[in-house]
Amino acid sequence: MTGGAGAGADAFGGRRTASAPGVLYVRFHAGAEMYDRLLGLLHEITPVVQALPPDAALADVRGALRYFGRDAAGLAALVRVRALARYGADCTIGVGANPLLARLAVYDGGLPDGPQGRPPGAVRTAPEDLGAIPAAALPGVGPATARQLAPYGLDTVGRIAATPLGTLQRILGAAAGRRVHDQARGIDPAPVTPNAPARAMAGDRRFGRDELDPVRHRRALLSLTHELGARLRAEGQVARSLTLTVRYADRSTTTRTRMLPEPTGHTVALTDTAYRLYASLGLQRARVRGVSLRAEGLTAAGLAARQLTFDPGDDKARRIEAAADRARARFGPGAVRPATLPGTAA
């Protein structure tokens, strides 16, 4: 997307959304292990940075424009150059007058990476006309909400913006209807809230193509829970919660978090929680581009209480897990893998 969202830009000739662009939405194209270092690049520009794990962040750069002598798009280009030069990681950065418009600037219609699709990284300013963007691109419109709107022909941002508030509230409810109504007009009063990423450990899996098969989705989750479990145990840590992020073909995402029954690094418990999170989304035949898991609320394993159990199966699973950890430590991380994962000998 190109074009400017100049001072006081108004997408539909009505209410003015904001002043000059000053918010960046940054999506890093790198592994989760690089996230904290890439986030540090934004802190070099402005202290007003909101981490959005596992691969994105918001930054309000309005206070840094005069210091650097650049506009917001210029600062976005600077962040991208530094990410490439220091870490070899590209990023896509949206520039807008508020967090919503900055997010919409990076919407690409689900085009694939590569020379015939979208560029793998770029700086994009918010479009002046949001009308043709699909409704699912709005942060407040997930797959379930999009299905509610579709029977009424409300499949684009422009059509939603032209719909009376009362009609949307009858379809979606009072609060959700007003939120979607405002978002379709480019209105987002929420500020960028500075925070620090919670002490966490993350991993992600990206499919080579848009994947519809739930079995492959679950295999990716199984691979991630085995990876996270092994890393947690190797570092002597346990997690208190697990966050699942699913990225769809249209570049929208859904994120869900669930507390673990007890702080743990036990792979079986992580896998069970990950599967429950996935089932709660009700994706059915969704076109999924990638999944990521984030183990959060990390603490030292020695400080965490463990519920005793008389289940011999659980005790056996933990002994097998410990033996597998010893094998990985001696022969490498690929020495022991779940039999259901690709590349494992039958």
Disulfide bonds with the S-S distance in Angstrom:
none
